[in-house]
Amino acid sequence: MRWVTYLSPSGGGERVGVLDDGDVLGSPDPGSLADLLEAGGEALAAAGGRASAAPIEIIVEPEARMCAPVRPTALVPALVDGEVWEIHPELVRGADDAVLPAARSALVGLAAVSGGDGPASAYTPACLWLDAGGAAVQLTLGPVLTTADEVPGAPLPLSAWVDDREVGRGIADPAHEWLVSGPSGTGGVRVLLPVATPRLDENDELFVDAGVLGTFEVRVGSQV
């Protein structure tokens, strides 16, 4: 099942939704995606069924403003070239949030999100933005969070593009020991970042393709 967290046009707050055939189906249930994941697969499937049968609102996916699928409350461990970086949770943003003008390159990969079914209950694309000195300035998650049962066991292809020019390519294995060995619990996030872009300039549009986990495009320095 594919889930999102989006800004509801009817209330302005964040709401959980199911992504179905190009539409976001707003969940009638309160709570966050982290709460649903913690409840386990059966409860998550039941919530998805309720959203599909009686959505509180229906929004065409391109018109939905996506937030980060989950909001970590602790440091986010990220594996980069064999080294563990710790990313402050306040740096986490969604795919439709502005990327700081200080960003000058990106590390692309995927994130495993913990829940009641273990440390890798679901997956989402991840993009860590670095400044000119190589320090982390922002971590983009999403827009779509895919439950583990819908993620193939094989490594996933990853690519990054600026305009029509490929600027990075690699693979990431959802079953990587780093991703599946994290602690269980509500909304824990671990990130694997195998793809690095060259220098990016302000107003470059970076397109990230994470295979079955989805795609997103964002303009560096955009204040939208």
C-alpha positions as a printed NumPy array, in Angstrom:
array([[  0.   ,   0.   ,   0.   ],
       [  1.191,   3.502,  -0.851],
       [  0.617,   6.321,   1.639],
       [  1.256,  10.058,   1.79 ],
       [  1.008,  12.878,   4.285],
       [ -0.373,  16.033,   2.695],
       [ -1.747,  19.441,   3.57 ],
       [ -5.527,  19.218,   3.533],
       [ -7.108,  22.001,   1.443],
       [-10.229,  21.761,   3.584],
       [ -8.506,  22.349,   6.893],
       [ -4.937,  23.408,   6.212],
       [ -3.447,  20.802,   8.526],
       [ -1.522,  17.652,   7.745],
       [ -3.618,  14.612,   6.846],
       [ -2.785,  11.03 ,   5.964],
       [ -3.961,   9.675,   2.624],
       [ -3.81 ,   6.586,   0.441],
       [ -2.429,   6.987,  -3.064],
       [ -4.661,   5.182,  -5.531],
       [ -4.567,   5.435,  -9.332],
       [ -3.258,   9.003,  -9.317],
       [ -5.552,  10.264,  -6.576],
       [ -4.915,  11.007,  -2.912],
       [ -7.749,   9.571,  -0.811],
       [ -7.904,  11.427,   2.476],
       [ -8.121,   9.096,   5.456],
       [-11.131,   9.568,   7.751],
       [ -9.017,   8.32 ,  10.658],
       [ -7.079,  10.745,  12.87 ],
       [ -3.41 ,  10.248,  13.614],
       [ -0.174,  10.146,  11.685],
       [  1.431,   7.598,   9.411],
       [  3.858,   6.788,  12.214],
       [  0.882,   5.877,  14.424],
       [ -0.62 ,   3.658,  11.716],
       [  2.711,   1.907,  11.117],
       [  3.116,   1.277,  14.829],
       [ -0.301,  -0.421,  14.915],
       [  0.964,  -3.066,  12.498],
       [  0.111,  -4.389,   9.074],
       [ -3.461,  -5.497,   9.735],
       [ -4.449,  -2.181,  11.291],
       [ -2.712,  -0.304,   8.469],
       [ -4.545,  -2.347,   5.838],
       [ -7.855,  -1.737,   7.606],
       [ -7.204,   2.019,   7.692],
       [ -6.354,   1.903,   3.99 ],
       [ -9.617,   0.115,   3.306],
       [-11.585,   2.788,   5.139],
       [ -9.828,   5.552,   3.22 ],
       [-10.518,   3.824,  -0.089],
       [-14.169,   3.106,   0.717],
       [-15.069,   6.477,   2.241],
       [-12.345,   9.104,   1.725],
       [-12.878,  12.361,   3.541],
       [-11.618,  14.142,   0.406],
       [-10.151,  13.216,  -2.983],
       [ -7.304,  15.224,  -4.507],
       [ -5.561,  14.647,  -7.821],
       [ -1.979,  13.747,  -6.883],
       [ -0.218,  16.628,  -8.744],
       [ -2.475,  19.115,  -6.922],
       [ -1.738,  17.758,  -3.45 ],
       [  0.936,  19.525,  -1.403],
       [  3.029,  16.715,   0.011],
       [  4.656,  16.78 ,   3.433],
       [  7.275,  14.421,   4.798],
       [  5.459,  11.077,   5.232],
       [  6.713,  10.824,   8.822],
       [  8.252,  13.347,  11.214],
       [ 11.173,  11.811,  13.135],
       [ 11.528,  12.88 ,  16.74 ],
       [ 15.094,  11.608,  17.183],
       [ 18.347,  11.9  ,  15.263],
       [ 18.14 ,  10.176,  11.876],
       [ 21.106,   7.844,  11.228],
       [ 22.284,   7.958,   7.606],
       [ 24.857,   5.632,   6.05 ],
       [ 27.11 ,   7.506,   3.601],
       [ 30.136,   5.729,   2.076],
       [ 30.406,   3.441,   5.082],
       [ 30.187,   6.291,   7.598],
       [ 27.222,   6.981,   9.854],
       [ 25.952,  10.547,   9.862],
       [ 23.367,  11.739,  12.355],
       [ 20.81 ,  14.14 ,  10.892],
       [ 18.814,  16.386,  13.179],
       [ 15.068,  15.748,  12.884],
       [ 14.423,  19.467,  12.433],
       [ 16.152,  19.223,   9.033],
       [ 13.479,  16.846,   7.688],
       [ 11.19 ,  18.276,   5.003],
       [  8.74 ,  16.997,   2.412],
       [  9.227,  16.82 ,  -1.332],
       [  7.079,  19.929,  -1.868],
       [  8.946,  22.005,   0.723],
       [ 11.501,  24.615,  -0.301],
       [ 15.14 ,  23.539,  -0.576],
       [ 17.464,  25.999,   1.112],
       [ 19.55 ,  28.196,  -1.243],
       [ 22.651,  27.007,   0.633],
       [ 22.236,  23.502,  -0.841],
       [ 24.97 ,  22.77 ,  -3.377],
       [ 24.845,  18.983,  -3.802],
       [ 22.694,  16.026,  -2.822],
       [ 22.991,  12.438,  -1.633],
       [ 20.149,  10.263,  -2.895],
       [ 18.821,   6.979,  -1.541],
       [ 16.01 ,   5.522,   0.489],
       [ 14.774,   5.52 ,   4.059],
       [ 13.349,   2.643,   6.084],
       [ 10.636,   3.577,   8.574],
       [ 10.023,   1.433,  11.635],
       [  6.671,   0.278,  12.96 ],
       [  4.83 ,  -2.611,  14.48 ],
       [  6.137,  -5.002,  11.819],
       [  9.794,  -4.208,  12.507],
       [ 12.513,  -1.652,  11.773],
       [ 11.752,  -1.636,   8.038],
       [  7.942,  -1.603,   7.957],
       [  7.875,   0.846,   5.035],
       [ 10.193,   2.713,   2.668],
       [ 10.363,   6.161,   1.113],
       [ 12.804,   8.072,  -1.13 ],
       [ 15.408,  10.176,   0.671],
       [ 17.574,  13.082,  -0.444],
       [ 20.132,  14.702,   1.851],
       [ 21.135,  18.213,   0.788],
       [ 24.655,  19.458,   1.514],
       [ 26.124,  22.955,   1.521],
       [ 29.349,  23.936,  -0.246],
       [ 31.359,  22.633,   2.706],
       [ 29.633,  19.235,   2.7  ],
       [ 27.489,  19.834,   5.794],
       [ 23.904,  18.596,   5.867],
       [ 21.359,  21.405,   5.565],
       [ 18.133,  19.523,   4.777],
       [ 16.76 ,  15.974,   4.47 ],
       [ 13.896,  15.468,   2.037],
       [ 11.69 ,  12.417,   2.601],
       [  8.874,  11.224,   0.366],
       [  6.572,  12.033,  -1.116],
       [  5.236,   8.45 ,  -1.054],
       [  5.7  ,   5.903,   1.719],
       [  5.363,   2.311,   0.477],
       [  4.706,  -0.559,   2.875],
       [  7.354,  -3.281,   2.913],
       [  5.027,  -5.915,   1.465],
       [  4.899,  -3.956,  -1.81 ],
       [  8.656,  -3.426,  -2.103],
       [ 10.484,  -6.12 ,  -4.118],
       [ 13.317,  -8.016,  -2.495],
       [ 15.766,  -7.028,  -5.225],
       [ 17.919,  -3.859,  -5.109],
       [ 16.138,  -0.757,  -6.387],
       [ 17.569,   1.452,  -9.139],
       [ 18.169,   5.088,  -8.216],
       [ 18.911,   7.994, -10.508],
       [ 19.131,  11.776, -10.314],
       [ 18.739,  14.2  , -13.2  ],
       [ 19.087,  17.917, -13.858],
       [ 17.093,  18.852, -16.933],
       [ 17.815,  15.95 , -19.31 ],
       [ 21.279,  15.265, -17.908],
       [ 21.846,  12.334, -15.58 ],
       [ 23.927,  13.458, -12.607],
       [ 23.901,  10.308, -10.502],
       [ 22.986,   6.627, -10.652],
       [ 23.182,   3.647,  -8.305],
       [ 21.246,   0.957,  -6.489],
       [ 19.922,   0.554,  -2.96 ],
       [ 18.848,  -2.737,  -1.427],
       [ 15.77 ,  -2.475,   0.842],
       [ 17.089,  -5.568,   2.641],
       [ 20.457,  -3.905,   3.356],
       [ 21.631,  -4.84 ,   6.844],
       [ 21.872,  -1.165,   7.786],
       [ 18.199,  -0.542,   7.036],
       [ 16.73 ,  -3.668,   8.613],
       [ 18.876,  -3.72 ,  11.773],
       [ 17.545,  -0.511,  13.29 ],
       [ 15.39 ,  -0.448,  16.409],
       [ 11.65 ,  -0.966,  16.162],
       [  9.322,   1.702,  17.461],
       [  7.125,   4.537,  16.363],
       [  8.403,   6.513,  13.39 ],
       [ 12.074,   5.582,  13.595],
       [ 13.922,   6.374,  10.361],
       [ 17.185,   5.014,   8.933],
       [ 18.615,   6.281,   5.656],
       [ 20.903,   4.691,   3.055],
       [ 22.429,   7.187,   0.595],
       [ 24.508,   5.532,  -2.162],
       [ 24.181,   8.163,  -4.923],
       [ 25.998,  11.518,  -4.901],
       [ 25.374,  14.371,  -7.319],
       [ 27.999,  16.849,  -8.535],
       [ 27.679,  20.5  ,  -7.607],
       [ 24.215,  21.957,  -8.064],
       [ 23.432,  25.611,  -8.621],
       [ 20.532,  27.652,  -7.345],
       [ 17.469,  27.152,  -9.558],
       [ 18.664,  23.779, -10.835],
       [ 15.727,  21.353, -10.94 ],
       [ 16.727,  17.998,  -9.503],
       [ 14.587,  15.022, -10.538],
       [ 14.954,  11.919,  -8.362],
       [ 13.755,   8.504,  -9.536],
       [ 13.622,   5.81 ,  -6.865],
       [ 11.975,   3.097,  -8.946],
       [  8.897,   1.558,  -7.326],
       [  9.212,   4.002,  -4.427],
       [  8.344,   6.878,  -6.749],
       [  9.809,  10.108,  -8.056],
       [  9.954,  13.765,  -7.147],
       [ 11.355,  16.971,  -8.583],
       [ 12.466,  20.038,  -6.676],
       [ 14.179,  23.288,  -7.535],
       [ 17.295,  24.138,  -5.537],
       [ 16.686,  27.356,  -3.631],
       [ 12.961,  27.353,  -4.45 ],
       [ 10.888,  29.251,  -1.898],
       [  7.526,  27.905,  -3.114]])
